[in-house]
């Protein structure tokens, strides 16, 4: 009976520790996702490229269409 009680207590502590770890990992994930969103912003990329003397292209990108000689299945 006592051993069972100790085992249950140990499992409760382990669950509490794992729950805290999950919360910390989720927080880190949200933080990194926010930083990624910031890095993906066009204004941020433009500022970083200006530091490297790379400017924005004045010509819009063009779509290249390649026609295949093989039929698509």
N, C-alpha and C positions, 0 to 999 in steps of 0.2 A: 504494500500500500504506500509506504514512504517512498520507495523507489519510483513508483508510478507518479507520485506527486512531484518529485524532483525532475523526472523526465518531462512532465507537462510544463513545469516552470521553465525549464531550459528551452523548450520549444516556443514558449511565449516570448522569451527574451530574444530568441533567434528571429522570430517573426517581426518583432519590433525593430531589430537591427536591420533586417532586410527591407522593411518598410521605409526606414530612414534613408537607406542607401538608394532605394528607388526614387525617393523625393529629391535627393541630391543629384542623381543622374538626370532626372527630368528637368531640374532647374538648369543644369549645365547644358542640356540639349536645347532648351528654350533660349538660353543666352547665346549659344553658338549659332542657332538659327537666325536670331536677330542680327548678329554680326554678319552672317552670310547675306541677309537681305540688304544690309547697308552696303556691303561690297559689290552687290549686283546692280545697284542704282546707277543709272546713266550719268548722273552728275558726279558721283564718286569716281567712276571710271574715267570720265573726262578730265577731272582734276589730276588724277594719277598720271594720265597720258601727257598732260601739259607739262608736268615735271620732267618728263622724258623727251620733251620737244616733239611730241606726236600730236597732230591736230585732227579735228574731225573732217572726214571727207565731205567735199561739197557736192559730189555726185552721189545720188542714191544707189543702193545696190541693185544689180540686175539679176533676174532669174535666168538661169541657164537650163534649157530643156534639151535633154538628150533622148533622141528617139532610138529605141532598141530595134534591131533587125529580127530578134527572136520574139515570138509571141509570148505574152505574159499568161501564165497558167493560174 
